[in-house]
Amino acid sequence: MRLSLSGLQTYTRAEETRKKLRYAGVSTVFLPAGQVLIQIFGLLLDDYTAASLVTAAIIAVPNFFANKHFVWRVTSRENLRSQMLVFWVAMMLGVSLATLFTHLAEHAASNQTRLVCGPAVLVAQMLGYGIVWVGRFLLLDRWLFKLADNAPLCAEVAIGEVST
């Protein structure tokens, strides 16, 4: 496969590519915000594992709506509870993995200063969330928000079948 400027332009104009770029954009907002909160709560609670869970609880709702509206551009309020539940479960799985990594890093660096422990936790968090980031995109794209996209089509098909 040869790379060309026109091929790259065509690829970046595709809706799927723009959706992936929007997903990365939302992540570039929430990841640093979450990391700042984890570091703050880690200092306040003196427990980065608890800080990770508290941060996830705070950031889950705005993250859901940012993904729903900006990435997948779903405006329907249909199945909002189900969508939020699935998103929350996916996020909690990611947080669980990142928290496990956080816990391991925190205990591995427990004899070190905060200047060593903080960055170790940051690296562990990034690794955990990085692994889950791709999986969550696929779950949200292929299943959760795909269902929302298909809901109006199903209604149109049903109306069309009744009127014919």
N, CA, C and O of each residue as an XYZ file, in Angstrom:
656
protein
N       0.843     -1.170      0.000
C       0.000      0.000      0.000
C       0.892      1.239      0.000
O       1.798      1.361      0.824
N       0.632      2.145     -0.919
C       1.417      3.375     -1.018
C       0.661      4.510     -0.339
O      -0.549      4.670     -0.502
N       1.406      5.280      0.416
C       0.817      6.445      1.059
C       0.916      7.630      0.115
O       1.940      7.844     -0.534
N      -0.162      8.394      0.051
C      -0.143      9.586     -0.781
C      -0.911     10.689     -0.065
O      -1.692     10.423      0.848
N      -0.687     11.905     -0.479
C      -1.379     13.040      0.114
C      -2.879     12.946     -0.151
O      -3.681     13.223      0.741
N      -3.262     12.562     -1.357
C      -4.691     12.463     -1.678
C      -5.352     11.337     -0.883
O      -6.502     11.461     -0.461
N      -4.623     10.243     -0.682
C      -5.157      9.154      0.141
C      -5.348      9.575      1.584
O      -6.342      9.216      2.215
N      -4.399     10.336      2.107
C      -4.501     10.844      3.468
C      -5.657     11.828      3.598
O      -6.379     11.813      4.595
N      -5.835     12.686      2.591
C      -6.945     13.640      2.619
C      -8.287     12.917      2.570
O      -9.221     13.284      3.283
N      -8.381     11.895      1.735
C      -9.609     11.111      1.655
C      -9.899     10.431      2.983
O     -11.038     10.418      3.449
N      -8.855      9.865      3.593
C      -9.016      9.180      4.885
C      -9.493     10.145      5.964
O     -10.375      9.802      6.751
N      -8.921     11.349      6.012
C      -9.294     12.296      7.065
C     -10.666     12.908      6.835
O     -11.261     13.456      7.763
N     -11.170     12.822      5.627
C     -12.509     13.336      5.350
C     -13.600     12.326      5.684
O     -14.771     12.695      5.769
N     -13.248     11.093      5.871
C     -14.232     10.049      6.164
C     -14.843     10.273      7.542
O     -14.147     10.646      8.487
N     -16.123     10.047      7.643
C     -16.837     10.248      8.917
C     -16.266      9.373     10.026
O     -16.137      9.829     11.162
N     -15.925      8.133      9.720
C     -15.345      7.247     10.738
C     -14.048      7.816     11.298
O     -13.798      7.734     12.501
N     -13.237      8.384     10.439
C     -11.978      8.982     10.886
C     -12.251     10.198     11.755
O     -11.614     10.377     12.793
N     -13.190     11.029     11.341
C     -13.521     12.215     12.140
C     -14.066     11.813     13.503
O     -13.791     12.473     14.505
N     -14.836     10.733     13.542
C     -15.359     10.251     14.828
C     -14.219      9.812     15.737
O     -14.227     10.112     16.931
N     -13.246      9.108     15.187
C     -12.089      8.678     15.984
C     -11.292      9.880     16.481
O     -10.804      9.884     17.611
N     -11.165     10.892     15.636
C     -10.461     12.103     16.046
C     -11.230     12.846     17.140
O     -10.625     13.389     18.064
N     -12.563     12.871     17.037
C     -13.374     13.501     18.098
C     -13.229     12.725     19.408
O     -13.149     13.325     20.480
N     -13.194     11.383     19.322
C     -13.011     10.542     20.514
C     -11.668     10.846     21.165
O     -11.576     10.975     22.386
N     -10.629     10.959     20.345
C      -9.310     11.307     20.868
C      -9.335     12.705     21.471
O      -8.690     12.950     22.491
N     -10.068     13.620     20.857
C     -10.176     14.979     21.375
C     -10.848     15.032     22.735
O     -10.379     15.721     23.641
N     -11.950     14.302     22.877
C     -12.631     14.252     24.178
C     -11.697     13.638     25.217
O     -11.646     14.097     26.358
N     -10.973     12.622     24.830
C     -10.034     11.992     25.752
C      -8.915     12.935     26.160
O      -8.450     12.898     27.299
N      -8.483     13.780     25.231
C      -7.408     14.715     25.577
C      -7.875     15.782     26.558
O      -7.051     16.446     27.186
N      -9.178     15.952     26.695
C      -9.712     16.863     27.710
C      -9.866     16.139     29.046
O      -9.449     16.646     30.087
N     -10.466     14.952     29.009
C     -10.796     14.271     30.263
C      -9.614     13.553     30.904
O      -9.569     13.426     32.127
N      -8.668     13.087     30.118
C      -7.519     12.400     30.707
C      -6.688     13.334     31.579
O      -6.422     12.997     32.733
N      -6.270     14.482     31.082
C      -5.509     15.378     31.970
C      -6.340     15.869     33.162
O      -5.832     15.976     34.278
N      -7.612     16.164     32.917
C      -8.467     16.608     34.031
C      -8.542     15.522     35.101
O      -8.455     15.810     36.294
N      -8.702     14.282     34.667
C      -8.753     13.161     35.607
C      -7.433     12.976     36.336
O      -7.417     12.713     37.538
N      -6.330     13.111     35.617
C      -5.023     12.941     36.249
C      -4.762     14.036     37.287
O      -4.189     13.767     38.343
N      -5.180     15.256     36.991
C      -5.032     16.345     37.968
C      -5.845     16.025     39.215
O      -5.358     16.172     40.336
N      -7.093     15.585     39.016
C      -7.936     15.234     40.167
C      -7.336     14.073     40.964
O      -7.368     14.089     42.194
N      -6.794     13.076     40.279
C      -6.178     11.944     40.980
C      -5.002     12.419     41.827
O      -4.843     11.989     42.969
N      -4.187     13.294     41.276
C      -3.038     13.792     42.042
C      -3.507     14.623     43.245
O      -2.941     14.510     44.333
N      -4.531     15.449     43.054
C      -5.048     16.261     44.159
C      -5.653     15.373     45.242
O      -5.324     15.506     46.421
N      -6.548     14.457     44.828
C      -7.172     13.571     45.817
C      -6.149     12.619     46.435
O      -6.278     12.239     47.599
N      -5.135     12.233     45.662
C      -4.078     11.384     46.202
C      -3.349     12.062     47.345
O      -3.025     11.426     48.348
N      -3.090     13.354     47.193
C      -2.441     14.104     48.272
C      -3.388     14.318     49.457
O      -2.987     14.187     50.614
N      -4.642     14.646     49.155
C      -5.605     14.898     50.226
C      -5.962     13.633     51.012
O      -6.064     13.653     52.239
N      -6.149     12.531     50.272
C      -6.555     11.279     50.910
C      -5.367     10.424     51.331
O      -5.513      9.474     52.099
N      -4.191     10.772     50.819
C      -2.975      9.983     51.026
C      -3.177      8.530     50.579
O      -2.639      7.596     51.173
N      -3.971      8.371     49.509
C      -4.281      7.045     48.977
C      -4.666      7.209     47.506
O      -5.777      7.636     47.193
N      -3.753      6.870     46.616
C      -4.003      7.051     45.189
C      -5.061      6.078     44.659
O      -5.738      6.377     43.675
N      -5.204      4.938     45.294
C      -6.224      3.982     44.865
C      -7.608      4.572     45.091
O      -8.453      4.542     44.197
N      -7.841      5.105     46.278
C      -9.122      5.756     46.572
C      -9.301      6.987     45.685
O     -10.405      7.262     45.215
N      -8.221      7.720     45.460
C      -8.281      8.909     44.613
C      -8.729      8.552     43.197
O      -9.481      9.307     42.580
N      -8.284      7.430     42.686
C      -8.666      6.973     41.351
C     -10.174      6.707     41.284
O     -10.834      7.075     40.313
N     -10.700      6.077     42.306
C     -12.131      5.757     42.335
C     -12.984      7.014     42.501
O     -14.019      7.148     41.848
N     -12.562      7.930     43.361
C     -13.291      9.187     43.561
C     -13.298      9.993     42.263
O     -14.327     10.549     41.877
N     -12.170     10.052     41.605
C     -12.071     10.783     40.343
C     -13.003     10.183     39.298
O     -13.679     10.917     38.578
N     -13.042      8.874     39.209
C     -13.924      8.221     38.232
C     -15.381      8.556     38.508
O     -16.161      8.783     37.582
N     -15.744      8.585     39.777
C     -17.122      8.917     40.138
C     -17.470     10.341     39.720
O     -18.597     10.609     39.302
N     -16.522     11.240     39.829
C     -16.766     12.642     39.478
C     -16.814     12.842     37.966
O     -17.647     13.599     37.467
N     -15.943     12.183     37.248
C     -15.760     12.462     35.819
C     -16.667     11.625     34.903
O     -16.786     11.941     33.720
N     -17.295     10.586     35.411
C     -18.079      9.669     34.564
C     -19.232     10.356     33.834
O     -19.418     10.145     32.635
N     -19.993     11.162     34.534
C     -21.182     11.764     33.911
C     -20.815     12.771     32.825
O     -21.341     12.662     31.717
N     -19.934     13.754     33.084
C     -19.603     14.653     31.973
C     -18.903     13.940     30.817
O     -19.058     14.338     29.663
N     -18.134     12.890     31.113
C     -17.468     12.118     30.070
C     -18.502     11.419     29.186
O     -18.355     11.392     27.964
N     -19.534     10.861     29.789
C     -20.603     10.199     29.035
C     -21.252     11.178     28.061
O     -21.384     10.890     26.871
N     -21.657     12.341     28.580
C     -22.349     13.302     27.723
C     -21.426     13.880     26.651
O     -21.874     14.144     25.535
N     -20.166     14.077     26.965
C     -19.222     14.557     25.953
C     -19.078     13.538     24.831
O     -19.090     13.900     23.655
N     -18.943     12.268     25.189
C     -18.838     11.232     24.161
C     -20.125     11.108     23.370
O     -20.097     11.019     22.143
N     -21.234     11.103     24.052
C     -22.522     10.938     23.383
C     -22.786     12.070     22.394
O     -23.178     11.824     21.253
N     -22.573     13.306     22.830
C     -22.925     14.443     21.984
C     -21.829     14.840     20.992
O     -22.121     15.112     19.828
N     -20.582     14.877     21.438
C     -19.523     15.376     20.565
C     -18.934     14.304     19.667
O     -18.600     14.579     18.515
N     -18.801     13.080     20.178
C     -18.166     12.029     19.380
C     -19.181     11.359     18.477
O     -19.013     11.332     17.258
N     -20.239     10.816     19.071
C     -21.209     10.060     18.280
C     -22.380     10.911     17.821
O     -23.199     10.467     17.017
N     -22.461     12.135     18.332
C     -23.486     13.084     17.924
C     -24.899     12.540     18.078
O     -25.762     12.753     17.226
N     -25.113     11.846     19.164
C     -26.424     11.302     19.489
C     -27.129     12.327     20.367
O     -26.630     12.682     21.435
N     -28.284     12.801     19.920
C     -29.023     13.807     20.685
C     -30.285     13.241     21.311
O     -30.916     13.894     22.142
N     -30.648     12.053     20.923
C     -31.851     11.426     21.446
C     -31.707     11.157     22.939
O     -30.634     10.799     23.425
N     -32.814     11.338     23.653
C     -32.827     11.032     25.083
C     -33.374      9.623     25.323
O     -33.512      9.187     26.466
N     -33.682      8.923     24.238
C     -34.173      7.549     24.340
C     -33.115      6.660     24.962
O     -31.930      6.796     24.658
N     -33.524      5.765     25.815
C     -32.642      4.786     26.451
C     -31.482      5.441     27.199
O     -30.409      4.848     27.311
N     -31.682      6.646     27.708
C     -30.605      7.370     28.376
C     -30.079      6.593     29.578
O     -28.869      6.517     29.790
N     -30.978      6.022     30.358
C     -30.545      5.242     31.532
C     -29.721      4.034     31.129
O     -28.680      3.759     31.725
N     -30.184      3.314     30.121
C     -29.447      2.130     29.651
C     -28.086      2.533     29.117
O     -27.082      1.887     29.412
N     -28.050      3.601     28.330
C     -26.783      4.063     27.768
C     -25.821      4.465     28.879
O     -24.643      4.109     28.851
N     -26.332      5.208     29.856
C     -25.473      5.637     30.955
C     -24.965      4.440     31.740
O     -23.805      4.415     32.152
N     -25.820      3.448     31.951
C     -25.413      2.254     32.692
C     -24.313      1.504     31.952
O     -23.313      1.119     32.558
N     -24.484      1.296     30.664
C     -23.467      0.602     29.879
C     -22.167      1.402     29.865
O     -21.085      0.833     30.010
N     -22.271      2.721     29.691
C     -21.083      3.564     29.705
C     -20.396      3.485     31.066
O     -19.173      3.368     31.146
N     -21.189      3.551     32.131
C     -20.638      3.505     33.482
C     -19.920      2.176     33.719
O     -18.823      2.160     34.278
N     -20.522      1.067     33.304
C     -19.884     -0.248     33.467
C     -18.569     -0.289     32.686
O     -17.551     -0.753     33.201
N     -18.594      0.197     31.442
C     -17.362      0.220     30.637
C     -16.305      1.097     31.303
O     -15.125      0.746     31.333
N     -16.734      2.235     31.834
C     -15.783      3.130     32.492
C     -15.250      2.498     33.773
O     -14.059      2.604     34.065
N     -16.110      1.849     34.533
C     -15.673      1.231     35.786
C     -14.713      0.066     35.529
O     -13.798     -0.171     36.318
N     -14.920     -0.659     34.429
C     -13.953     -1.709     34.075
C     -12.592     -1.094     33.786
O     -11.559     -1.604     34.220
N     -12.607      0.002     33.052
C     -11.363      0.706     32.771
C     -10.732      1.262     34.029
O      -9.522      1.156     34.227
N     -11.547      1.850     34.870
C     -11.051      2.404     36.128
C     -10.521      1.287     37.020
O      -9.521      1.463     37.717
N     -11.190      0.146     36.995
C     -10.726     -0.984     37.812
C      -9.329     -1.428     37.386
O      -8.464     -1.673     38.227
N      -9.118     -1.527     36.086
C      -7.799     -1.916     35.597
C      -6.761     -0.850     35.946
O      -5.675     -1.166     36.431
N      -7.103      0.407     35.697
C      -6.182      1.500     36.022
C      -5.942      1.577     37.530
O      -4.828      1.867     37.966
N      -6.977      1.319     38.323
C      -6.834      1.344     39.778
C      -5.963      0.196     40.253
O      -5.169      0.359     41.180
N      -6.104     -0.957     39.631
C      -5.227     -2.081     39.966
C      -3.777     -1.703     39.686
O      -2.895     -1.935     40.512
N      -3.539     -1.118     38.513
C      -2.186     -0.669     38.188
C      -1.715      0.406     39.171
O      -0.554      0.420     39.579
N      -2.635      1.310     39.546
C      -2.315      2.359     40.519
C      -1.912      1.746     41.855
O      -0.912      2.133     42.459
N      -2.696      0.804     42.290
C      -2.437      0.128     43.569
C      -1.058     -0.541     43.550
O      -0.283     -0.423     44.500
N      -0.771     -1.244     42.451
C       0.523     -1.910     42.333
C       1.677     -0.904     42.314
O       2.702     -1.112     42.963
N       1.499      0.186     41.566
C       2.550      1.213     41.499
C       2.725      1.909     42.841
O       3.849      2.186     43.261
N       1.617      2.190     43.510
C       1.692      2.868     44.802
C       2.432      2.013     45.829
O       3.252      2.513     46.598
N       2.130      0.725     45.826
C       2.812     -0.157     46.781
C       4.268     -0.418     46.383
O       5.124     -0.586     47.251
N       4.550     -0.453     45.097
C       5.935     -0.642     44.661
C       6.787      0.576     45.020
O       7.983      0.450     45.285
N       6.164      1.746     45.024
C       6.904      2.981     45.324
C       6.631      3.481     46.742
O       6.909      4.640     47.049
N       6.098      2.636     47.597
C       5.692      3.086     48.938
C       6.859      3.580     49.787
O       6.657      4.415     50.668
N       8.051      3.097     49.551
C       9.213      3.543     50.319
C       9.879      4.761     49.698
O      10.901      5.238     50.190
N       9.298      5.260     48.620
C       9.876      6.395     47.895
C       9.181      7.697     48.311
O       8.162      7.677     49.002
N       9.739      8.807     47.886
C       9.141     10.110     48.160
C       7.931     10.322     47.252
O       7.706      9.559     46.312
N       7.159     11.361     47.541
C       6.000     11.708     46.705
C       6.444     12.065     45.282
O       5.690     11.878     44.327
N       7.645     12.566     45.149
C       8.161     12.923     43.825
C       8.386     11.691     42.956
O       8.417     11.797     41.730
N       8.541     10.537     43.571
C       8.690      9.282     42.837
C       7.329      8.591     42.732
O       6.975      8.072     41.674
N       6.577      8.585     43.816
C       5.291      7.878     43.859
C       4.273      8.504     42.895
O       3.581      7.780     42.180
N       4.174      9.832     42.868
C       3.223     10.508     41.975
C       3.427     10.146     40.516
O       2.477      9.722     39.858
N       4.642     10.300     39.985
C       4.871      9.919     38.582
C       4.666      8.416     38.325
O       4.204      8.034     37.250
N       5.003      7.570     39.295
C       4.781      6.124     39.125
C       3.286      5.838     38.978
O       2.875      5.014     38.162
N       2.489      6.530     39.781
C       1.035      6.375     39.687
C       0.537      6.903     38.340
O      -0.333      6.297     37.715
N       1.083      8.014     37.903
C       0.693      8.585     36.608
C       0.964      7.599     35.477
O       0.100      7.393     34.624
N       2.131      6.995     35.455
C       2.475      6.023     34.410
C       1.545      4.807     34.480
O       1.075      4.316     33.453
N       1.287      4.334     35.688
C       0.387      3.181     35.854
C      -1.017      3.506     35.355
O      -1.648      2.693     34.680
N      -1.502      4.706     35.693
C      -2.821      5.142     35.236
C      -2.869      5.205     33.711
O      -3.815      4.713     33.095
N      -1.867      5.800     33.115
C      -1.832      5.949     31.657
C      -1.828      4.582     30.974
O      -2.506      4.391     29.964
N      -1.083      3.653     31.510
C      -1.038      2.309     30.937
C      -2.408      1.636     31.052
O      -2.911      1.071     30.081
N      -3.000      1.701     32.229
C      -4.320      1.082     32.433
C      -5.383      1.681     31.541
O      -6.136      0.961     30.886
N      -5.445      3.008     31.516
C      -6.451      3.661     30.681
C      -6.158      3.484     29.195
O      -7.083      3.393     28.387
N      -4.903      3.436     28.834
C      -4.549      3.239     27.430
C      -5.047      1.905     26.896
O      -5.543      1.821     25.773
N      -4.913      0.871     27.703
C      -5.384     -0.453     27.303
C      -6.892     -0.451     27.110
O      -7.409     -1.016     26.146
N      -7.580      0.183     28.026
C      -9.040      0.173     27.994
C      -9.598      1.166     26.968
O     -10.708      0.978     26.470
N      -8.849      2.204     26.654
C      -9.313      3.261     25.760
C      -9.797      2.704     24.426
O     -10.865      3.079     23.943
N      -9.020      1.822     23.842
C      -9.393      1.232     22.558
C     -10.616      0.321     22.714
O     -11.540      0.372     21.902
N     -10.615     -0.496     23.741
C     -11.748     -1.394     23.975
C     -13.043     -0.634     24.216
O     -14.101     -1.034     23.730
N     -12.963      0.458     24.964
C     -14.163      1.248     25.239
C     -14.673      1.901     23.965
O     -15.883      1.963     23.749
N     -13.767      2.392     23.110
C     -14.201      2.972     21.844
C     -14.989      1.935     21.042
O     -16.068      2.227     20.528
N     -14.445      0.736     20.942
C     -15.118     -0.305     20.168
C     -16.481     -0.647     20.767
O     -17.455     -0.814     20.033
N     -16.557     -0.753     22.085
C     -17.834     -1.045     22.748
C     -18.844      0.065     22.479
O     -19.987     -0.208     22.113
N     -18.430      1.299     22.657
C     -19.338      2.421     22.450
C     -19.733      2.559     20.984
O     -20.898      2.805     20.670
N     -18.766      2.400     20.094
C     -19.014      2.590     18.672
C     -19.810      1.449     18.062
O     -20.757      1.682     17.311
N     -19.436      0.234     18.376
C     -20.048     -0.925     17.721
C     -21.370     -1.344     18.358
O     -22.171     -2.051     17.746
N     -21.589     -0.894     19.607
C     -22.790     -1.388     20.272
C     -23.629     -0.274     20.866
O     -24.766     -0.075     20.438
N     -23.108      0.459     21.838
C     -23.941      1.388     22.599
C     -24.539      2.491     21.743
O     -25.762      2.628     21.691
N     -23.721      3.270     21.079
C     -24.253      4.385     20.312
C     -24.690      3.967     18.915
O     -25.341      4.747     18.220
N     -24.352      2.765     18.492
C     -24.862      2.214     17.235
C     -26.358      1.952     17.397
O     -27.137      2.187     16.473
N     -26.757      1.462     18.579
C     -28.173      1.220     18.847
C     -28.960      2.521     18.789
O     -30.072      2.558     18.263
N     -28.383      3.585     19.331
C     -29.060      4.876     19.313
C     -29.193      5.390     17.889
O     -30.218      5.975     17.538
N     -28.170      5.180     17.061
C     -28.241      5.603     15.660
C     -29.319      4.855     14.905
O     -29.967      5.422     14.025
N     -29.520      3.585     15.238
C     -30.476      2.758     14.511
C     -31.912      2.963     14.967
O     -32.832      2.562     14.254
N     -32.139      3.567     16.117
C     -33.491      3.738     16.642
C     -34.381      4.537     15.695
O     -35.496      4.093     15.419
N     -33.946      5.710     15.174
C     -34.809      6.437     14.246
C     -35.057      5.657     12.961
O     -36.148      5.734     12.397
N     -34.062      4.908     12.489
C     -34.248      4.115     11.281
C     -35.313      3.051     11.493
O     -36.138      2.804     10.613
N     -35.292      2.423     12.662
C     -36.302      1.407     12.960
C     -37.687      2.035     12.971
O     -38.640      1.445     12.464
N     -37.804      3.230     13.546
C     -39.099      3.913     13.600
C     -39.562      4.271     12.193
O     -40.743      4.126     11.877
N     -38.638      4.740     11.336
C     -39.001      5.095      9.967
C     -39.445      3.873      9.183
O     -40.399      3.951      8.409
N     -38.782      2.764      9.365
C     -39.144      1.530      8.688
C     -40.523      1.097      9.135
O     -41.350      0.712      8.309
N     -40.786      1.155     10.431
C     -42.094      0.750     10.969
C     -43.193      1.660     10.424
O     -44.263      1.175     10.055
N     -42.947      2.969     10.366
C     -43.938      3.915      9.841
C     -44.153      3.645      8.359
O     -45.291      3.650      7.889
N     -43.063      3.408      7.608
C     -43.166      3.131      6.185
C     -43.960      1.874      5.913
O     -44.725      1.813      4.950
N     -43.781      0.846      6.775
C     -44.503     -0.404      6.573
C     -45.985     -0.230      6.844
O     -46.811     -0.856      6.181
N     -46.339      0.620      7.820
C     -47.749      0.861      8.143
C     -48.426      1.644      7.034
O     -49.577      1.367      6.697
N     -47.721      2.630      6.453
C     -48.349      3.498      5.465
C     -48.458      2.836      4.089
O     -49.236      3.300      3.256
N     -47.703      1.767      3.827
C     -47.790      1.168      2.499
C     -48.814      0.071      2.442
O     -49.010     -0.537      1.389
